[in-house]
């Protein structure tokens, strides 16, 4: 017998509760860089935000957005293919392409829309995708929606990736797919190794650098530039604009032909309302700030080094990450939740990450550092964590 909708949802919710995996959204009433006030008025220091350079509260971004709203209004009112392609979008796409060293860029509403839209436009049921097992959910869902045959290889295992490419046979196109900087562990992909595999096996390499753009490479140009590569080795590059840029949106960068094809074929670009012009005006300023953010990046990397040293002195295992993403793996889900709650009581907001976001047995605190943090903030976090045996 078919279930009623109330029966179906009640049964699924009961199952999630039994697994102790209910997710809760926690409202906030104010956010200023790394400072936030929750719905109860408690002042907290954020250690789970992706605002890696602290740009989200920058006065120039605030002023630009406010001024542009009076010129353009608060919305774009339609897709880019009707009347939503503002002069701000056109200018930002050109400026971002020049910054990244790619021929052309296409702007999307979010990283999820970008990854789903690109993979769906490029792949079909007769094609093959070879994907890192720890790729972001948006990449996984793009593969599912495309209908392509997907082979997932163990995380960062180039030998397994090569075997998966060999197993694709001689029919259909091949897409080799990887995060550039993995969001839960903070470890970088071996992009030169992946590029070599793609070349050897006639595959297209697509890389999502959501967490590397702004933080890594010369002037913050990201993981591809940091590893000495460009459009020839990584022909499809996606990234988000709501992390180090501090604003919102996403992009795909590639050749003139690739981007023009996506303009014509990507459903998540064609059938989505365009980003508001005032927001994109702020992105243009954020790009300028990001270029000039050498001191902020230096401060951020100093904080990362001090945090890792502090963890070691407390007796915690080293995170293994030289990036703002610092995974403190505690294993047990209940323990991760309890540690997160203890830090919140100390005025520190660090979210516990549990399955299915991460594999069972690897529940963690995903601590993220920002240039908006002071050294004293990191010291407070270390003091609140204490040695692992006291956690």
N, C-alpha and C positions, 0 to 999 in steps of 0.2 A: 504493500500500500504506500502511495506517496505520502510524504510528511507534509504537514502544514508548515508555513514559514515560521510561526512561533515555536513549533516542535523542533524544527531543524536548528534554528539559532540557539535555542535553550540547550540542546544536546551538545552542540559544538562548544558553547561557552562552558558547560559543565566539564567537558574534557580538558579545556585549557586551564580551568581552575584546579582540577585534580593534579595537573602537571606543575602547578604553581608558576604559570607563565602568563598571567594576566599583565598586560601592558597598561600603564596609566600615564595620561598626559597631565603634566604639572603646569598650571598657568603661572605667568609672571605679570607683574604690573609695571615694571620699569627695567630697562636694560641700558647700561652705559659701558660699552666695552666689556671688560671682565667682571663688571659689577652688575648685580641683578637683585631685584626685590620680588619675593614670591607673593602669592595671593594673600598671605597672612601678614605681609609687611616685613618679613624677615629679610635682612640684608645678607646676600650670599656672594661669594667669589666663584665665578664659573671656571670649572676645569673640565668641561665636556663640550665646549663650543668649538666650531670649526673656523672661527674668526682669527686665523693664525697670525695676521699682521695687525690686528686691532683696528682695522679700518672702518668697521661698521658704524662707529660713533664719531668718525672724523668730522671736524667742523666744516671742512670744504665740501664733503659729501652732503651734509645737512643743508648747507646754504644752496648748493647747486640744485638739489631736489626741490627745495622750497621755491626757488626762483623759477625753475622749469615748470612746476605745477601751474603757476599763474600764466605761463605762456601756452602750455599744451593741455591743461586739465589733468585729471588724475588717472585716466584710462586711455587705452589705444582705440577702443570701441570696435575693433574688427581684427581679422587675421591680416597677416602681411600681404596677402594676395587680394585683399579688397581695398581697405584704406588704412591699414595698420602699419605699413612700412614707412616709418617716419624718417626724416632726414637724420635724426639721432642714431637710428639703427644702421642706416647706410654708412654713416661716418664711423661708428664704432666697429663695424665689421671690417672696414678697411684698416683702421688703426690697430685692431687686435691681430689681424693677419700680418701686418708689418712687424709688430712686436714679436710674434711667435716665429717669424721667418718662414711662413707658409704663404702660398699664392693667394688663398682666399679663405674666408670664414663665413659660416652661416649661423645665425643666432637662433636659439631655441628658448622655450619658456622655462625649462628645467633640465637638469642632468638626466633625469629619468626619461623625459620626452626625447632628448637628443639620442641617447643610446638605443632606445627602442626604435626610434624613427630611422636611424641610420642602418641598423642591422636588418630591420624589416624591408627597407628599400633595396638592400644589396643582396640578400639571401632569399632562396626559395626552396621548395621541397626537394629539388634535385641537387642542392648544394650541401656543403659540409662546413661545420664550425668546430674548431679545436679550441677549447676554452679552459683556462686555469680554474681549478676547483674552488678557489676562494674569490673568484670574481664577484663584483657587486651585483646585487639583485636586479638592477636595471639591465645589466648585460645578460644575465640569465634569462630574464623575461623577454628581452629582445630576441634571443635565440628561439625561445618557445613560440613566440608569435610569428616568427618568420617561417616556421615549419621545416627549417633545415635539419639535417641529420647532425646531432651534436655529440661530440666526444670530449669528455672532461678529463684532464690529466691531473695527477697529484700536484699540489701547489709547488710552483717554481721548479718542477722536474723537467728539464729540457730534453732529457733522453725519452721520457714518457710522452712529451709533446711531439717529438719526432716520430715515435712509433704510432701515435694517433694520426699524424699527417700521412704516414705511409699507408695506414689502414683505410684512408679515404678513397683509394682506387683512382681510376683515371677519368671518371665522369664528374661533371659539375665543378663549380668554383669552390675555392677554399678560403675561409677566413680564420686567421689565427688571432685570438682575442685575449687581452690581458689588461688588468689594472696596471698602472705604472707604479703607484704607491698604494699598498693594500690598506684599506680603511680600518681594519680591526687590529692589525699587527704592526703597521707602520713600516713594513719592510718593502724595499724597492724591487721591481721586476728587473731581470737581466735583459734589458732592451736590445743591446747588441746581439746577444745570443738568440733572442726571438727573431730579430731582423735577419740573421743568418739562416735560421730555419725557414722563414718565410721565403727567402730568396731561393734556397735549395729545393723547396717543394712547391714552387709556383703558387704560394698563398699570399693573400692580402693581410698585412698586419694592421690591426686596429687596437689602439691603446687609449685607455681612459685615465687622464691625468688629473682627476678632480682634486686630489690632495697635494699634488706637487706644484701646480701652477701658483706662482707668487712666492713660493717658499724655496724652491730648489733652482739651481742653474744661474747663469749670469743674468742679473737684473730680475731674477725671479721668473725666467722664461720657462721653467718647469723641468720635468724629468728627461724629456727628449733632448733638450739642449744640454742639461747637466751631464748626460752620458755621451755627448758629442755626436748626436744624430740629428736628422732633419727629415724633410718630406720624402726624400728618396728611400730612406730606411723605414720610416713610419708614415705611410701614406694616408692613414686615417687617424686623426687625433681628436679626442673629445675632452671636454673639461667643464667644470662648473664655475659660476661667477658669484656664488653665495658663500664661499669659504674665504680664501685669502683676499679676494676682491671686496668682501664685506657687504655685497649687495644681493643680487639674485639673477638667475638665468643660467644659460649654458651655451656651448658652442660646439661645432665640429669644424676642424681645419683640414684642408687638403688641397689637391690640385684644382685648377680652374674647372676642368671637366667633371671631377667628382662633385664639387659643390654645386655646379649648375645642374647636374643630374639630380642631386638631393633637393634642390629648389623645385624641380619638376615632380619628384616622386615620393618625397618623405611625407607621409600622412600626418605625422605629429607636428610638422611645420605648417603644412597646408591648411589643416583643419583645427588650428589652435589660435586663440586670440593672441595678438602680438604683445610683447612686453610694452608697458607704458613708456612714452617718450621721456618723461621726467626721470624714470628709473634708469633708462639707458644713458641719459645725460650724466647721471651720477656715476655710471659705469665708466664713462669716458674720463672723468676726473679720477676715479679709482685706478684706472690704468696708468695715468700720470703719476699718482702717488706710489703705485707699486714699482714703477721704474726707479723711483728715487728712494726706495725703502731699504737701501743697503744697511744703514745703521740699525733699523728695526729687525732685519733678518739676522744681523750679527748678535743683537741682544737676545733674540729668540734662541739661536743655537747655543749661546752661553747658558741660558736657562735650562735647555735640554741637557747639556753636559753636567750642570750642577745637580739637576734632579736625579739623573742616573747615578751620579756619585753618591748622593744622599741615600738613595735606595740601597745601594751596596753597603754603605756604612750601617744601615739599619738591619741588614741581614736579608733583604729581599733579593730574589734573583734579578739579574740585569734584564731589562726589557728587550735588549737586542736591537732597539730602534734608535737611529740618530735623527729622527724626524719629530715633529710636534706630537705625533701619535705615540703615546706611551702605554702599552697594554700591561696592566698589573693582573696577571692571571691567578685566580684563587681556586678555580676548579669547580667547587660546589656552588650551586645556584643560590641556596639559602644564605651561605656565607657571603657571597658577593652582595646580595641585597642588604644584609646586616651591616657590612662595611660601608656601603653607600649611605645608609641611614645614619651611621655614626658620624660620618664626615659632614652630612647635612646638619646634624646637631651642632657641629663645630663651625658652621657658617660656610661650608664648602660644598658646592654642587658638583657631584661626580656621579653619573648614571651607571648603574650596573647593567652590563650587557650579557644576555643569557641566550640559550638556544630558543628558537631556531636561527637567530642571527649569527651565532657562533656554534661550532660543533659541541655536542654533549661532553661534559667534563672539562670545558675550557671557559666557563663563565669568568667574567673579569670586570675590573674597572677600566674603562677606556679613558684614560687621562689624556687630555689635550692641553698643550701649552700654547701661549699666545704672547706676541710682543707687547700686548697690553698688560701682561703680568709684570709685577716688580719682583725682585729677588726675595723680598719679604713674603710675598704670596706663596712662592715655592717653599720657603722655609716653614710657613704655617701648614702647608699641605703635608710635608714630611713629618712634622711634629704630630699632626693629627693621625697620620697613618701608623706611626710607631713600628716596632719590630713585628714581623709576621706572627710570631708566637703569641702576641697580645691581641691579634686581630680577631 
